[in-house]
């Protein structure tokens, strides 16, 4: 299907080289399509901040039953996905089948967790209620005050930075081309998307364009107003600590908690990194790390696991989740022929990477999403509301 005789073009142009753009490019290239990714810094983006929990069960929310099905489908694909990706790239992804413990610190947290447990059971999910003593037997570093918790052995983790590097290498090895520049404007002719004007001045032609620019997806110029994806940035501040070998194993699995209504998680990696996250802030494009954000994370994490104050704090970072109106992604063809979306993954971009790659490759090769991804059709919100405008940002 590769188109010949074009100075600058390919079958597919993917706008955005985060993990969603990269997995789309990799899977499409594996199906024989000529693919180019436009991004000034492919492999960067929200994955550099994300903790990498694959928390389909412990991050379940009321009203997200439709998303749960997609999350579970993607979680089930993870072991085979990372095995294939590691083979294709020669790189480790840090996937760890360690399970998760979600704990309660006071009676309100405990009531909240009981509700979550009931919802999980109604949804047919595997989750076991433990007493505080049982929680501490599993994770001795937990505070003595822990009132109880949920053991979820199926919620694992991956290292999003290593995942992004592996996807980048797999793309390169599969023949994906990279244009290390922004996409400035979608080009449209004869009632279909025809490519994009790139930041280096090139007019890049493509049979199909995939917009996978994360929280910036609504900012691409040239989109028909009714097709502007309703995606907004939701800020998350995250800390990275290091567990010195003498302290290991500090935690043996992901530990989550609701502390005074806020969600907190500690994700321990095999290499000694301990990720603590995350704030959730509606502040537009702001990615400032604030004293207040760091304070709240450390205060709550200290209440949960007092020993963290002994650990070196190695990094503080903020990133932007690409949130949609129903917290679920926008996947597949739009009403403009030749334009597809893969964006709006909000809290679940890392978890949904495998299923997104497969769904988008299907859409690019057959024109249709697979059954499981059809509820995430970008047209489900109707004509677009105006994208949030705070300041100009190139895509
Ligand atoms: N999924 C974790 C977060 O969005 O903070």
Boltz pocket constraint, residues with backbone or C-beta under 6 A from the ligand:
constraints:
  - pocket:
      binder: B
      contacts: [[A, 53], [A, 59], [A, 236], [A, 277], [A, 278], [A, 279], [A, 321], [A, 346], [A, 347], [A, 348]]
      max_distance: 6.0
